[in-house]
Amino acid sequence: MDFTSTFLKLINIDETRVWRVSARIRVLFALMGAVMLGLTAWVALGAVGDVVSPAGIALGFFLICDVIMARLIAYAFGSVTTATPEGLVIGSARVRRSRRQVMVPWQVIDSCKPGADGITIACTDGRRVLSAVPQRTHSQNRGTHRRTDADYFALYVMERARLIQMATAGARPAA
């Protein structure tokens, strides 16, 4: 018996599972943010009273970098996908060019496709929701045809949605 079939048999429709950005990346982004804030404060102390000096120009550059870092930290700590008994709760989901928390009930999930931008979940009502985690980078699967966390996530979501849709329709799931 291969890993995929064993993995799919372990699905419990009443459990809650959480996927998030790895702890290493979250710590790295937090440290980078702290360093950027420290550098900005250091440059700001040198640019007091003289905005057109090289220190003042550097301050503007560091403030722009701080804004970019804040967005990266918000992504790292806000991108969470949770599978609950009611459906998928996607923190920082991209829907129509905006990011917000979205709840997708299991009954409306039609397909789930992993990609480099995250997981695209197509619903029966025509909506498409993009979950940022887990992602499949191009280098993880180039020429190896190995399954990644994103592939297993898509399998998990499709199988759990199928089991719940069958249970709500009154059919018994196949063993």
Backbone torsions as a table, in degrees:
resi	resn	phi	psi	omega
1	MET	NA	130.7	-178.3
2	ASP	-83.4	171.1	-175.0
3	PHE	-64.5	-38.8	-176.2
4	THR	-62.7	-46.6	-179.0
5	SER	-67.0	-36.9	176.1
6	THR	-65.2	-42.2	178.9
7	PHE	-59.7	-45.2	-177.3
8	LEU	-69.6	-28.7	179.0
9	LYS	-73.4	-17.7	-178.7
10	LEU	-85.7	3.1	-176.6
11	ILE	-74.5	126.7	175.9
12	ASN	-114.0	122.6	-173.7
13	ILE	-73.0	-9.4	179.6
14	ASP	-100.9	1.9	-176.5
15	GLU	-86.6	165.6	174.8
16	THR	-120.5	125.8	177.6
17	ARG	-122.5	148.6	-177.4
18	VAL	-127.7	133.9	172.8
19	TRP	-120.0	135.6	178.8
20	ARG	-147.6	171.0	176.3
21	VAL	-62.4	143.8	-175.1
22	SER	-59.6	152.2	-178.0
23	ALA	-62.5	-35.3	179.0
24	ARG	-60.6	-43.4	-178.8
25	ILE	-69.1	-39.5	178.6
26	ARG	-63.2	-43.2	178.3
27	VAL	-65.2	-42.6	179.0
28	LEU	-59.7	-46.9	-180.0
29	PHE	-65.0	-39.1	178.6
30	ALA	-64.0	-43.1	178.1
31	LEU	-65.1	-42.0	178.1
32	MET	-62.2	-39.9	178.0
33	GLY	-63.6	-41.3	178.7
34	ALA	-65.0	-41.5	178.4
35	VAL	-63.6	-43.7	179.9
36	MET	-63.6	-41.1	177.4
37	LEU	-64.9	-39.6	177.7
38	GLY	-62.8	-45.1	178.1
39	LEU	-63.0	-40.2	179.5
40	THR	-63.5	-43.4	178.8
41	ALA	-64.0	-40.6	179.9
42	TRP	-63.2	-45.3	179.1
43	VAL	-68.5	-36.5	-179.8
44	ALA	-63.6	-37.7	177.8
45	LEU	-65.5	-32.7	178.3
46	GLY	-79.0	-19.4	-176.2
47	ALA	-101.7	10.2	-177.4
48	VAL	-60.3	122.4	175.3
49	GLY	85.0	-10.1	-176.9
50	ASP	-134.7	89.2	-174.1
51	VAL	-75.3	-29.5	-176.8
52	VAL	-89.2	2.2	176.7
53	SER	-74.6	166.1	175.6
54	PRO	-55.6	-33.7	178.1
55	ALA	-67.5	-36.8	177.7
56	GLY	-67.0	-39.7	177.2
57	ILE	-66.9	-40.7	177.4
58	ALA	-63.7	-35.5	178.0
59	LEU	-61.4	-43.5	176.6
60	GLY	-60.7	-42.7	177.5
61	PHE	-61.3	-45.8	-178.7
62	PHE	-67.2	-33.2	176.8
63	LEU	-65.8	-40.1	175.8
64	ILE	-62.8	-43.5	177.7
65	CYS	-63.0	-35.2	177.5
66	ASP	-64.4	-39.1	178.6
67	VAL	-64.9	-43.7	177.8
68	ILE	-62.7	-42.8	179.3
69	MET	-63.0	-39.0	178.7
70	ALA	-62.3	-38.7	177.2
71	ARG	-65.4	-41.3	178.5
72	LEU	-65.1	-39.8	178.4
73	ILE	-67.4	-39.7	176.9
74	ALA	-62.2	-38.6	176.3
75	TYR	-64.3	-47.5	-175.1
76	ALA	-64.9	-38.5	-177.0
77	PHE	-95.3	-15.7	-178.0
78	GLY	-100.7	-13.6	-177.6
79	SER	-85.7	96.8	-179.6
80	VAL	-134.5	134.8	173.8
81	THR	-119.4	125.0	-177.0
82	THR	-121.4	128.4	175.0
83	ALA	-96.5	111.3	179.3
84	THR	-109.0	170.8	176.5
85	PRO	-60.3	-24.2	-179.4
86	GLU	-85.4	-29.5	-178.0
87	GLY	162.3	-166.2	178.0
88	LEU	-91.0	127.9	173.7
89	VAL	-106.6	113.5	-174.6
90	ILE	-109.5	111.3	175.6
91	GLY	-82.4	135.8	-179.9
92	SER	63.7	43.1	176.2
93	ALA	-79.5	146.4	178.6
94	ARG	-100.3	114.6	178.1
95	VAL	-130.6	118.9	179.7
96	ARG	50.0	52.1	174.9
97	ARG	66.3	12.9	175.1
98	SER	-123.9	154.6	179.0
99	ARG	-110.4	128.1	177.2
100	ARG	-159.9	172.6	177.7
101	GLN	-82.3	132.8	-176.7
102	VAL	-129.4	140.6	174.7
103	MET	-110.9	120.3	179.4
104	VAL	-112.2	111.0	179.7
105	PRO	-65.0	148.7	-178.9
106	TRP	-60.4	-32.0	-175.3
107	GLN	-67.0	-22.2	-176.5
108	VAL	-102.2	-0.9	-179.1
109	ILE	-75.7	123.1	-178.8
110	ASP	-102.8	-45.0	178.4
111	SER	-151.6	162.6	-176.9
112	CYS	-144.0	118.6	-175.0
113	LYS	-125.6	121.3	177.9
114	PRO	-77.4	150.0	178.2
115	GLY	-159.1	-178.9	-177.6
116	ALA	-68.9	-25.4	178.7
117	ASP	-87.9	-11.0	-177.4
118	GLY	135.4	-153.7	-178.1
119	ILE	-106.0	124.0	176.3
120	THR	-96.1	120.4	-178.7
121	ILE	-109.3	118.7	177.8
122	ALA	-96.9	134.3	-178.2
123	CYS	-106.3	159.6	-179.3
124	THR	-68.3	-21.4	178.8
125	ASP	-86.5	6.7	176.4
126	GLY	96.4	-9.2	179.5
127	ARG	-71.1	150.5	170.0
128	ARG	-126.0	126.1	-178.5
129	VAL	-119.5	133.6	179.1
130	LEU	-107.7	118.4	175.2
131	SER	-95.4	129.4	-176.0
132	ALA	-72.8	-24.5	179.4
133	VAL	-125.8	145.2	-9.7
134	PRO	-78.9	154.2	177.9
135	GLN	-107.6	155.6	173.6
136	ARG	-116.4	112.1	178.9
137	THR	-78.4	157.2	-179.5
138	HIS	-64.3	-35.0	-176.6
139	SER	-72.5	-22.3	-179.6
140	GLN	-69.4	-26.4	-171.4
141	ASN	-124.6	10.1	-174.9
142	ARG	-71.0	107.7	174.6
143	GLY	76.1	-6.7	-177.1
144	THR	-97.7	-25.2	-177.9
145	HIS	57.0	27.4	174.7
146	ARG	-84.3	148.1	177.6
147	ARG	-80.2	143.7	-179.7
148	THR	-110.3	177.4	176.6
149	ASP	-58.5	-35.7	179.7
150	ALA	-65.7	-39.0	177.6
151	ASP	-64.1	-44.5	179.0
152	TYR	-67.4	-34.5	176.0
153	PHE	-62.5	-45.7	179.5
154	ALA	-62.2	-42.8	176.3
155	LEU	-60.1	-45.3	-179.4
156	TYR	-60.2	-48.2	-177.8
157	VAL	-63.3	-44.5	-178.4
158	MET	-65.7	-41.5	-179.6
159	GLU	-69.1	-42.4	179.2
160	ARG	-66.8	-39.2	176.8
161	ALA	-63.6	-41.1	179.1
162	ARG	-63.2	-44.4	179.9
163	LEU	-62.8	-42.5	-179.4
164	ILE	-71.5	-38.4	177.8
165	GLN	-64.6	-38.1	177.2
166	MET	-69.0	-38.7	-179.9
167	ALA	-66.4	-38.4	179.4
168	THR	-75.3	-23.3	177.1
169	ALA	-83.0	-10.2	178.5
170	GLY	93.2	1.7	179.7
171	ALA	-87.2	153.5	176.1
172	ARG	-89.1	131.9	177.8
173	PRO	-68.4	144.5	178.1
174	ALA	-70.2	144.8	-178.5
175	ALA	-76.0	NA	NA
